[in-house]
Amino acid sequence: MVTAPAPVALSLPFTPSSAAIARSRLQEWLTGLQASDDLVEDSRLVLSELVGNAVRHARPLDDGTVLVAWNTDDVGLDIAVTDGGAPTVPGALEVDVDETTGRGLSIVETLTDRWWLETSQSRSTVHALFSSRG
């Protein structure tokens, strides 16, 4: 990848359609970095899963939004989605092959080098890291 542009932080409506907006912006940003096609597609999928999980399982931030951010540095690409918190802690589930839901964080675990959760009283942020070290 080439020198990174400034980090991105988007405040988006707390709706499923925000995933498409975020995916598009991330693709533009990564294309500007001359990122590999694999990184572009994998990171778009991960971002979509994180936004979808936030909208399905959590509350919006106080202003009715979800915050989507990403940045790259020597460690790699960090994607973060912040919502107003949820009654449960996110985690990967083991689901039967015929299940149509429940695979989101398993996909994130498979495609990223690691993911983690940061919480406070009023918000939760899920990070997903694509390491630049191979």
N, C-alpha and C positions, 0 to 999 in steps of 0.2 A: 504494500500500500504506500501511497505518497503521503506527504505531510498532511496532518489532519486539519480540517476546518474547525471552527468553533463548535463546542458541544451544542446539542439541540435539546430544547425543552418545550414541549407543546402542551398547552392546557386545552383539552378537548371535551366536548359534551359527553356526559356519562351515558352513552348509548352504544349498542353494538356496531353501528356504522362508523364509529371513530376508529375502529381497527383498520379499516380500509384507508382512511386518511393517513394514519400513522405509518402503515406499510408503504404507501406511496412516497411519503417524505423520506423514510429511511432508505428506500431504494435510490432516490435521487442523491441523497447524501453519500451513500456508499459508492455509487457509480462515479461521483466526483472524486472519490479516493482511489479509483481504479481497483476496487475490491474484486475478489474472485466471484464468479457467478455462484459458486457453492455458498460462499459466505452471504451474499445478497439474499439468495433464496432461503437459506436456513434461518437467517436472522429475521427475515420478514415473517416466516412461519412462527418463530418463537414470539415475536412481538404481538402477532395476532392472537396467539394462545394466551399471553399475559393480559392483554386488554380484554379479551373475551372472558377470562376468569374473573377479572376485577368487576366487570359489568354484571356477570351472573351471580357472583358469590359475595360481593362486598357492597359497601355503601359508597356513594360519591363523596368527594371532598366537600367542605362546607359551602363552596360556591357552585355545587352541582356538576363538577367536572371530574375528570381523571387526568393525571399528569403523566405524560409519556416523555422519557428523556433517553438520550444515548450520547456516548462519548467514546473516543478511542485514545489510547496512550500506549506506553511500552508494554503494558500487560495484555491489552487486547481491546475488544469492543465490549463495552458494558451497556446493556439495555436495562432500563428501569421503568416500572409502572407503579405509580402511587395512587392509592384510593383512600377512602375514609375509614378503612378497617372493616373487619368481618367478624362474625361470631365464632368462626372456626379458623384454624391455622392451615394454610395451604400445604399440600403434600401430594406426592405422586401416589396414585392408586393402582392396585392390581385389578384389572377388569377382565371379564370373559371376552373371548374373541367376538361374540355376537352383540356385545354392548355397543351402543352408539355414542356414549358420552363417557367422560372420566379419564381420558387419555392425555389431557393437556399438559400436565406437569411431567408425565412420563416422556412425552415428546420433547419438552424442554430439557429434561435430564439427558436424553439421548443425543440431542444436537449440540448442547453447550458443554463447556468444560466444567462449569458448576453454576448453581443458582443458589440464592439465599434470600432471606426475608429480614427486613428491618421494620420494627414497629415502634410506635409511640402511642399515647392515649388517643390521638385523633387521626392517625393515619398509618397505613402499611405500605411498604415499598418492596416489591419483588424485583431482584436484580438477576440478570442472566449474563454470564461472561463467555465470550468466544475468545479464547486465548490466542495471542499472536505467536506464542511459542509452540512449535510443533514437535 
